């Protein structure tokens, strides 16, 4: 793969800490600002509109819901936030001590989230009904979650060294990873029908099929601390290397290419793909990076 073109869009407040990012139903990018508590909307032309929030709410991951609103986890105050494309914001309270992290739209028309602090995976309907399912592992630190190819949700257990699967009725299966203390975080459904994930502590990528077969792919830089991953519709996946200031791409057969970000110390976290094939990355240093392959 040839070197992509990379440009950046700065947030109005350098303390904002862009963390999660998704493509909205309005064609814009929607970004969580973990440092200042807001949600930013960024157009293709680079216009930034920030919807302020409580800094103590610490919003993390954001996704488009089945109602064409943006839903996001508020890790600091145990809530799930919702914001419409016109900026109307509401929230849903979760059980105290949940510490929500990942969120994804499920096959059942609800939003599913991970409870980092209380070892749960939960379900929130668009009308605000919450159901929390306890996991069969204490201290597993459930992190990111995504819809799978099998009408179930798949999630990572960062401290449990496993990838989990939960059905819409709450049945949980855990798949242990081959590498000890791998620290899985980001997870995505690949176009090959497998779930791809990153191992932040091991410096590897992983792939798990719906029947539980796991492959691992060591990165060229094992200290890169990969964080988030998103499927490439053309095949393979894009991922962030938080500690190495890079963006990477993996092919379906495990070949890895990496690209340096132009600004040192950018701290790349979440990333999203738009239909035009461009990749957009939240940089906790206070900007977005835009890659054109």
N, C-alpha and C positions, 0 to 999 in steps of 0.2 A: 504494500500500500504506500502511495506517495505521501509526502509530508502535507498535512492539511493546512489551510489558512486559518489562523486563530486571531480573533479580535476580542476586546473586552468592553463591557458596559459597567461603569462604576455606579454603585448605589449612592443616593444623596448623603447618607450618613455612613461614614467608614466603619462605625462601630456596629453596624446592623447585623453582620454575621450571616450572610446567605447560607442556607443549609440544605433544605429540600427544594426540589423544582419539578414542575410538571407542565405539560402542554394543556392549556385550558380549552374548553369548547368554543371559545371566542377567537381562537387562533393566536392568543397571546401566551406568554410564559407567566406562570404564577410561582412565587418564591416565598418560602418561609424565612423570616429574619430572626434567628434565634437570639441574637444579641439585644435587639430592641423590642421584640415581641410583635412586630407587624407582619403584614403580608404585602408583597410587592407584585404589581402587574407590569410586565415589560413587553412592549410591542415589538414587532419586527423592525420598526424604524428606530428602536432604541429609547423610546419614551418610557419613563419610569413613573408609576403612580403608586405611592405607598399608602396602604390602609393601616393606620397605627393600631397598636395593641398594647397590652400590659407586658412590660419586659419580664415580669415574673412568670408569665405563662410559658415561655420558652417553646415556641412552635418548632416542630422538627420536620415531619414528613407530610407531604401534601399530594392529593390525588383528585381526579375528577370523579364525582359520584354519579349514580344512575339518574339523578335529578338535574344534571348539568350545572350543579354548583361545585365549588371546590371544598373539600373536606380535609382537615389536617389535625395532627395530634398536638396537644398542648402538654408537654412533658412536665412542666413546672407546676400546674394547678389541676391536674387530673381531669382534663376535659377534652372533648373532641370539638374542634371549631368547624364552622361552616360559613363560607362567604360566597355570595352570588356574584355573577360577573358585573353587576352594577354596584357592588361594594357593600351590600347589606350583610352584616355579620351577626351570627348567633352561635350558641354552643350547647353541648350536651354534657352533663355531669357524669363522671364515671365513679366507681367506688374509690374511696380515699385510699391513697397509697398505690394506685395503679401504675403511674409513671409510663403513660403510653408513648410508644415510639413509632413503629411502622403502621401503615394503613393502606388498604387496597379495597377496591370494589370487588365484591364477591359474585358468584354465579347466581345467587339467590336474590339479587336486587338490594342487598344491604352492604354496609361498609364493615370491614373486619380490621381489627387493630391488635397489636401486641402490648401486653402489660409487662414492661421491663421489671418493675419493682415488686409485683405480686404474683409472678409466674402464671399468668393467664393469657388466653387469647379471647378477644371479645367481639361481639357483633352489635352494630348500631343500625337500626332501621332509619329510613329517611324521616320518619316522624319522631325519632328520638328515643325509641325503646332500646334499652341496653340489656344484653345477656352476656355474662362472663363465664368462660369455661376454664376450670383449673387444669394445669398441665401436670403430668405424672413425674415431674422432676422439680426439685427445689433448688433455687439459685441458678437456674439455667439462663436467665437474662434474655428472654425472647426479644428479638430485635426487629428485623424487617420481615415483610409478608407480601405475598403476591398470589394472584389467582393461578391455579395450575391448569393442565389440559384435561383434567379428570373430574371436573365439578367439585373440587376441593381447594382449600387454601394451603399454601406451603410457606413455611417461616423458618428463620434461623434462630438457633439458641447459642448466643455468643459465648456464654460461659458453660454451656452444657455440651459443647463439642458435637452438636447434632443439627440435623435439618428435620423439621417436623411437618406433619400433614394433619389437617383438621377438616372434617367433613361439615357440611352445613348443619348437621344435627349434633355436632360437638365431639365426635369420635376422633381420638388423637392417636397417631402413630409416630414414633421417633426413629430416625435413622442415624446411628452413630457414624462419625467421620473416621476415616483411616488414620489421619494424622492427629496425634494428641495435642490438645490445647491449641487448635487451629484458629479459634475465634471467628466463626462465620458471622458476617454482617449482611451486606446487600444480597438480594436474590431477585431473579427475574425469570420469566418464562421465555425460553428461546424458541426460534422458529422451527427447531428440530424436535419440539415436543418434550424436551427435557428442561429441568430447572437448573439454571446456572447461578452460582453464588461466589462470593469472595471470602477468603480466609485472611482477615487482617493481621492476625498474629503469626501465621505461618508463611505469609507472602506467596499465597497460591490462589488459583481459581479452582472452583469445583463444578462438577456437573452430576446431577442425579436424575435418573429416569423415574417415571412414575412407579415402577416396580421396585425401586430402592437401590439400584446399582449405582455406585459412586465412582467417579474418576476425579483425579486431582492433577492440576497442571501448575508446576512451580513457575513463578515469574522470573525473568532474568535478574531482577533486583529483589531478593527475598526480604529486604528491609523496607520495601516501598509502602507497606501498610495499605493495601487496597481497601476501599470503603464501600462504594456503591457500584451497581452494575445495571445495565439496561440492554435489552435485546436489540440487535440490528436487524431490521426487516430483510436486509440483503444476505443475512447469515452471520453467525457469530454474535458477539456482544461488545459493547463499549463499557469501560470501567474507569474509576478514578484511583489514582495512587496518591493518597493523602500526604504521606511523608516525603514522597519523591518529587512532588510538584509536577506530576505528569498525568496524561490521559492515555489509556491503553485500549487496544482492540485485540480480541481473540477470535480466531477463525473456528469453525465447527470442529476441526481436527486438532485444536489446541495451540496453533501457532500464534505467538504474541508479538505485536508491534506497539511501541510506546512513543509518545510525543511530549516534548517539554512545553510547559506553559511559559509565556513570555515574562510574567511577573514573578520574581522570587518570593517564596513564602506565601503562595496564594491559598494553600489549604483547600484543595478541591474536595467537595463532598458529593451531593446528589447531582444527577445528570438526567437529561431528557432528550428524546429525539422528536423532531418535527417531521411532518409528512414530506418535506422537501429534502430530507436526508441530513439536515444539519444537526449537530450535537451541541447542547447547551448545558453548561456546568456551573453550579453554585460554588463560589469561592468564599470561604469564611473570612478572608481578608477584607471583603467589602465590595465584591464585583461579581459579574457573570462573565464566563468565557464562552465564546461562540466558535465552533469548529466547523469548517466546510471541508468535507473530505475531498 
